[in-house]
Amino acid sequence: MNRTTAPALRRGLDILELFLEPNNGLRVPEITEKLGIPRASAHELVGALADRGYLQAVSEPPSRYVLGVRAFRLGGAYERGLDLAALGRDSARKVAAECGETVQIVVREGRFAVFIVRIDSTHSIRLVSDVGSSLPAHCTAGGKMLLSSLPPEELDALFPDDAALPAMTAQSINSRERLLAELATARERGWAEENSESNENVACVAAPIFDRSGACVAAMSISTPTLRWGEKQKEDYVKLVVRGAREISTNLGSLSTR
């Protein structure tokens, strides 16, 4: 766009973008000060945005303005147009290109982690899994990351006792007490890990993906055969998967910094 042709449009968008930062509403003098525009122009633009429903006055004159319903409708339209798998696939490819290992994205369905994206490792020895397949969430890094976001009452309903934790390997979590402790750790540090819990020969790290409401809706993971695993690899892959998950979260409209 030619920057000389639509100054009013640019200023109107600048005003709306002020509301991306947390605040309790803004008055016209504050908008004028923040943007360095004439007060008369600010009044005119704010009035036009309010008339169209993008801003709403929430106090008596001098009015304080907050985002209006139409702005939220635009956000909803954007969210409806998002495809988590498509967005995730692009970011997963970048992560896989850096590490050369299998990168996956999972969502939760009850007590199971369901794979919606998989980018294969470039190595001859690699993890084999299928998009659409599922594993017990408590046996996978991605699943544990998703479980860590649940409130206590939901975890209680999913895992009322040790019998709700079927083991896949000798390393699988098989007690409710151990699961809750590991979920607390994942919640605190912002990433989860798996050590030969769904497959005796696989290690994995995962990070959360948030939507614009702040809800954890998916998790990205990097999986590698244990023969290529070590503390240095884990440290590097944690940084990489956290960065990849944050990119997807940002594309989903999340403001989370986890």
N, C-alpha and C positions, 0 to 999 in steps of 0.2 A: 504494500500500500504506500502511495506517496504521502509522506508525513506532512505535507503542506495542505492536503485536501480535506482532512477530517480532524481538526484540532478538538472540536467539541466531542466527537466520539472517543478520541483518546482520553480526554479529561474525564468523561463519564466512566470509562473503564478503569481509569486510575482511582476514581472514587470507590467503585465497587471493590477493587482489589485491596483497599484499606481494611475491608471487613474480613479479609483472609486471616488477619492476625486477631487473636483473642481480645475482645474488648466488650464493654457494656453498652455499646452504642456510641455514636459520635454526633456532635453538634456541628453546624456549619462553620463556626469560627475555628474549630479544631481541624476540620477538613481543609479550610483555607490555609491554615498554618502548615499542615503536613505536606500539602501539595504545592504551596507557593503560588496559588492562583487568586485572582481578584474575588473579593467576597460576593460581588454581584453575580459573577459567573458561577460561583459555587452554589449560590441560592437557586439560580436558574436550573442548573444541572441536577441538583438534588431534588428540586420540585418535579422535573421531568421524570426522573427515576422513580420517585414516589408515585406519580400519576400512573406509571406503567406497572407498578406493583413490585419493582425490584428493591425498593427501600420502603420502610414503614416508620412513621413517627410514633414514638411510644411515650411521649410526655407532652405537657402543655408548652406553648411557646415560651422561651425559645426551645424548639423541639430537639429531642435527641432521636437519632435515626438508627435503626437496625435493618438487617436484610429482610426483605419482604418475601411473601409466599412465592412470587414468580421466580425469584432467584433459586429457591429450593426446588421448584419444579424443573428448572434447568439442570440442577444437580442430579435430580432423579432421572431425567432423560439421559444425561451422560452415563449414569451408573447402569441404566438398562441397556445401553449400547456397548457396555464393556463385556468382553469375553475373557474370563479368567484363564482359560486354557490357552487362548491365543496370546494374551499378554505374557503369560508365564512361559510359553514356549520360546519367545524371543529372548527373554532374560536368561532362561535355562541354557540356551545355546551359547550365550556369552560366557556363562560360568563354566560350561563344559569345555569350551575352547581354551580356557585358561588352565584348567586342572587335568583335562584328558580323561576324567572319570565319569561314571554315570550320574546324571543329574535328574532328579525327579521332583514332581510336585504332587502333593496328596491333599485330599479333603477328607473330612471325617463323616462316616455314616454309622451312627451308633457306636459300637465298640470296635469298629474297623476303620483302617486307613485305606482309602481308595485312590489308586494312581490315575491322575488325569493327564500328566505330561511325563514323558521319558525321553531323555537325550542320551544315546548310548556312548559308552566309553570308546576311546580309540584303541585301547589295548586288546590283545587277543584273549587275555584272561579277564573276564568282566562279569558284572552282575547281569543276570537274565531276568527280566520281568516284563509284564505286558500292561499297556494302558487299559484301564477298566478292571484290572485285577485288584484284589484286596488282601490285606493281612491284618491280624489282630493289632490294634493301635498300640497296645502296651509293649509290643515286641519290636516296634520300629521307632527310629528317631523322629520322623515326621509325625507319626501318630502320637508320640509322647508330647511333642511340642503342642499339638492341637489339644490334647487332654489337659495340659497344664493351664490352658486358658479358661477351663470350665469352672463354674462355681462349685463349692463343696457339695451342695445337695445333689447336683447333677452327677458328680463323680460317685457319690454314695449310691445313686440309683443304678449307675452302670456297673460298679464294682462293689456290691454289698459285702462280699466275702472273698476268701482266697480261691474258692471254686470258680469264680468268674474270670480267673487269670490262667487260661490254658497255656502250657509251655510249648514252644516250638523247638527249642534246643535246651541243652543243659544250662545255658547262660540266661535264659529268659527270666524275666521278672515273674515270680510265682506267688508273691504275697502282697496283699493290699497295703500293708505297712511299708514295704519296700517301694511299691509303686508311688504312693503318696510322697515319700521322701524324695524320690527322683524327680517327680513332677515339680515339687517345691524348688529343687535346685535349678531345673530348667527354667522355671518362671523367674527366678531371681537373676540368673545370668543372661537370659535372653536367647538361649540355644539349647538343643537337646542332642544326646548322642546314643548310639546303639553299638554294642560290642558283642558280635556273634549271637544276637538274641533272636533273630528271625532266620538266620542262616549262619552256620558255624564258621563259614569262611568269609564273612562280610562285616565291615565296620562302616559306620555312617554318622554324619552330623547333620543337623537340620535347624532351620531358623523360621520364625513365624512370618506370615503374610497377613497384613491388616487391610480392611476395607475403609471407606471414608468415615464410617461410624466408629472406627477404632476396634471393631471386632476382629478376632483372629479367624480368618476364613479358610486358610490353607497353610501349608508349610513347604518350603523348598529343602531338598536334601542332596547331599553328595555322598555316594556310596562307593566303596572301593574294597577289593579283596584284601584280607588281612595281611597277605604277604607283602603288600605295598603300604602298609599302615604303620605309623609311628607317631610319636609326640609332635615332631616337627610338621608332619603332614596334617595332623589334626589341627594344630594351631593355624596353619595356613588356610586349611579348608573352612574352618570356622569363620575366619575373616571374609573369605570369598562367598560363602553361602549367606552370611548375614547381609553382605552388600547386595547380593542378587535378590534376596527376599525384600530388602528395603526398596530396591528399584521397582519391583512389582507393586509393592504397597503404595509407593508414590504414584504410579500409573493408575491405581485404583482410587486415588483421591485421598489416601490416608495422610494425616499429619503426624502420625506416630514417629518417634525418633528411636524406638527400640530396634 
